[in-house]
Amino acid sequence: MASPPFRSTPQKMTLQLPPFQSFSILQVQGRQSNDQEIQVVNEISLTLTVNGEEWLAFMCTPLHQIELAVGFLYNEGIITSLDNVVDYRLCDAGDNVDIWLSFSPQKPPAWTRTSGCSGGSTSKNRSTQTFFNIHHIYSSELIYHLIDLLYHQQSLYKTTGGIHTSALCNADQIILSVEDIGRHNTLDKLAGMMLLRHLQIDNKIVITTGRVSSEMMQKAIRLGCEIVVSRTSPSALAVQLAQESGVTLIGYAKRNQFNVYTHPERLDL
């Protein structure tokens, strides 16, 4: 395998798109209209190159692109830890991440376009190899508290709307949070942030504004989350995966109510 032709460098912002841009619009209310200036979230195509070979492209928000790429490789099972990563670089334009690994992985022959926004991709088939035994009991008050904290993490959403937020928590607080137009991307970014910051988190809980599809559940399982909380609904296959994996799956979570789909025995209700 050829050596990487660069050293790791921080992300450069000089040529990259900002996360949002301004547009002049005509706002109509009833039969009245007026000109407004609003902020709209940006979307880019980000190419992932592994050991000099182009693998695939993501549609994503131009924030935390390196974390997205590293986390995607982790959630796909291509890498098992940051020790597998020799080097990485985000190009100046912000639309290509080069990652060099300590081994030569086999590029998946095909990527499955996953359900939902921004066309997520995966090479993984459904798997329930992990089972989470119950080692910790959580209160309903904790779930309400974390949902409330998630609202306060949505800085870009408050500016632009049209974007998802996911957070990785422990038994008392939010440790990491991230926003992206793609709900799948948020879980990959969380994985990358956890690896690149060398974080060890016990009793992992993931909270997301996005619908929990089977791919979202598989990513959460890969992250080691024993509770998955969504402000909206899961799919039937996600419920089945959660049941088989020992994950407590919560949907339609608000500050004062939620639905428990699987393993309520992990909760003190």
C-alpha positions in Angstrom: 0.0 0.0 0.0 1.3 3.4 -0.9 2.0 5.9 1.9 -0.3 8.9 2.4 1.1 12.0 0.7 0.3 14.4 3.5 0.1 15.0 7.2 -3.1 15.4 9.1 -4.2 19.1 9.3 -7.1 20.9 10.9 -10.0 21.7 8.6 -9.5 24.8 6.6 -12.5 27.1 6.2 -11.2 29.6 3.7 -12.7 28.0 0.6 -15.5 26.0 2.1 -19.1 26.8 1.9 -20.6 28.1 5.2 -23.3 25.9 6.8 -26.0 28.3 5.6 -26.5 31.2 3.2 -29.0 34.1 2.8 -31.8 34.2 0.3 -34.4 36.9 -0.4 -37.9 35.5 -0.5 -41.5 36.6 -0.9 -43.4 35.7 2.3 -47.2 35.3 1.7 -49.8 35.5 4.6 -53.4 35.3 3.5 -53.5 37.9 0.6 -50.6 40.0 2.0 -47.0 39.5 0.9 -43.7 41.1 1.8 -40.0 40.6 1.1 -37.9 38.7 3.7 -34.3 37.8 4.1 -33.9 34.2 5.4 -31.1 31.7 6.1 -31.2 28.4 4.2 -28.9 25.4 5.2 -26.2 24.5 2.7 -25.9 21.0 1.1 -22.8 19.6 -0.5 -21.6 16.4 -2.1 -18.7 15.1 -0.1 -16.5 12.5 -1.7 -14.8 9.8 0.5 -11.5 8.5 -0.8 -9.9 5.6 1.0 -6.2 4.8 0.4 -6.3 6.8 -2.8 -9.5 5.2 -4.2 -12.8 7.0 -4.4 -15.4 5.1 -2.5 -18.7 7.1 -2.5 -20.2 10.5 -2.0 -22.4 11.8 0.8 -24.9 14.6 0.6 -24.3 16.5 3.8 -24.1 19.8 5.6 -20.5 21.3 5.3 -19.6 20.8 9.0 -17.5 18.0 10.6 -16.7 16.3 7.3 -13.7 14.4 8.6 -15.8 13.2 11.5 -18.5 12.1 9.1 -16.0 10.1 7.0 -14.2 8.4 9.9 -17.5 7.6 11.6 -19.0 6.2 8.5 -16.1 3.8 8.1 -16.5 2.8 11.8 -20.3 2.3 11.6 -19.8 0.2 8.4 -17.3 -2.0 10.3 -14.5 -1.1 7.9 -12.4 0.2 10.8 -12.6 -1.0 14.5 -10.7 1.9 16.1 -8.7 5.1 15.3 -5.6 2.9 15.4 -6.6 1.7 11.9 -6.4 5.3 10.6 -2.9 6.4 9.4 -3.9 9.8 8.2 -6.7 12.0 7.0 -7.2 15.3 5.2 -10.1 17.5 4.2 -9.4 19.3 1.0 -9.5 23.1 1.0 -12.8 23.2 -0.8 -14.3 21.0 1.8 -15.9 18.5 -0.6 -13.4 15.6 -0.4 -12.0 13.7 2.6 -8.9 11.5 2.0 -8.4 8.8 4.6 -5.4 6.4 4.7 -5.7 3.2 6.6 -3.1 0.9 8.0 -4.5 -2.0 5.8 -6.1 -2.4 2.4 -9.8 -2.8 2.9 -11.9 -4.3 0.2 -14.3 -1.7 -1.3 -17.9 -3.0 -1.1 -19.1 -3.9 -4.6 -22.3 -2.0 -4.1 -23.8 0.6 -1.8 -27.5 0.3 -0.8 -29.3 3.6 -0.9 -31.0 3.7 2.5 -34.4 5.1 3.3 -35.0 8.7 4.2 -33.5 12.1 3.6 -30.2 12.8 1.8 -29.9 9.3 0.5 -27.7 7.6 3.1 -25.6 4.6 1.9 -24.6 1.3 3.5 -23.0 -1.9 2.5 -24.2 -3.7 5.6 -27.0 -6.3 5.7 -29.3 -6.4 8.7 -27.4 -7.8 11.7 -28.2 -8.3 15.4 -24.8 -9.7 16.5 -24.8 -7.4 19.6 -27.1 -7.9 22.5 -27.2 -5.3 25.3 -27.9 -6.8 28.8 -29.4 -4.6 31.4 -26.7 -3.2 33.7 -28.3 0.2 34.5 -31.8 1.4 35.1 -32.9 4.9 33.9 -35.6 7.1 35.1 -38.3 8.7 33.0 -37.1 12.1 34.4 -33.7 11.5 32.7 -35.4 11.0 29.3 -37.4 14.2 29.7 -34.3 16.0 30.8 -32.2 14.8 27.8 -35.0 15.8 25.4 -35.1 19.2 26.9 -31.3 19.5 26.5 -31.6 18.4 22.9 -33.8 21.4 22.1 -31.0 23.7 23.3 -28.4 22.0 21.1 -30.2 22.9 17.9 -28.3 26.0 17.1 -28.3 25.6 13.3 -31.9 24.4 13.2 -33.0 27.6 15.1 -31.3 29.6 12.3 -32.3 27.7 9.2 -34.7 24.9 10.0 -34.6 21.8 7.7 -31.9 20.0 9.6 -31.5 17.1 12.0 -29.8 17.0 15.4 -28.5 13.9 17.2 -26.8 13.7 20.6 -24.7 11.1 22.3 -25.4 11.0 26.1 -24.5 9.1 29.2 -26.6 8.6 32.2 -26.8 12.3 33.1 -25.9 14.7 30.3 -25.3 15.2 26.6 -21.6 14.6 25.7 -21.7 15.2 22.0 -24.2 16.7 19.6 -24.2 17.4 15.9 -26.4 18.7 13.1 -26.8 17.7 9.5 -29.4 17.6 6.7 -29.1 13.8 6.8 -30.3 11.9 9.9 -27.9 9.0 9.0 -25.0 11.5 8.7 -25.6 12.7 12.3 -24.9 9.2 13.7 -21.8 8.8 11.6 -20.6 12.2 12.7 -21.1 11.3 16.4 -19.1 8.1 15.8 -16.3 10.1 14.2 -16.3 12.7 16.9 -16.1 10.0 19.6 -13.1 8.3 17.9 -11.2 11.4 17.0 -11.6 12.9 20.5 -10.6 9.5 22.2 -13.8 9.5 24.3 -14.8 6.6 26.4 -18.6 6.9 27.3 -20.4 4.6 29.5 -24.2 3.9 29.5 -24.6 5.4 26.0 -27.9 6.9 25.0 -28.5 8.4 21.6 -31.2 11.0 21.0 -32.2 12.1 17.6 -34.8 14.4 15.9 -34.9 12.0 12.9 -37.1 8.9 12.3 -35.4 5.7 13.5 -35.1 3.4 10.4 -33.4 0.1 10.5 -30.1 1.7 9.3 -30.3 4.3 12.1 -30.8 1.5 14.6 -27.8 -0.5 13.2 -25.6 2.6 13.5 -26.8 3.2 17.1 -26.1 -0.5 17.9 -22.6 -0.1 16.4 -22.1 3.0 18.6 -23.0 0.8 21.7 -26.2 2.6 22.6 -28.5 0.7 24.9 -31.2 3.4 24.6 -32.3 5.1 21.4 -34.7 8.1 21.7 -36.4 9.8 18.8 -38.7 12.8 18.7 -40.6 11.0 15.9 -41.4 7.4 15.0 -39.3 4.2 14.4 -40.0 1.9 11.5 -41.3 -1.6 12.2 -37.9 -3.2 11.2 -36.1 -0.8 13.6 -38.5 -2.0 16.4 -37.7 -5.6 15.5 -33.9 -4.9 15.5 -34.1 -3.1 18.9 -36.1 -6.1 20.4 -33.6 -8.6 19.1 -30.6 -6.5 20.2 -31.7 -5.7 23.7 -32.1 -1.9 23.0 -34.7 0.2 24.6 -36.3 2.1 21.8 -38.3 5.3 22.6 -40.3 7.3 20.1 -42.4 10.5 19.9 -40.4 11.8 22.9 -41.4 15.2 24.2 -40.6 17.1 27.4 -43.4 15.3 29.3 -44.3 12.1 27.4 -42.8 9.3 25.2 -43.6 5.9 23.8 -41.6 2.8 24.7 -41.5 0.3 21.9 -39.0 -2.3 23.3 -37.4 -3.3 26.6 -39.2 -1.1 29.0 -37.6 -3.1 31.8 -34.5 -0.8 31.4 -36.7 2.1 32.7 -37.9 3.0 36.1 -41.4 4.0 35.3 
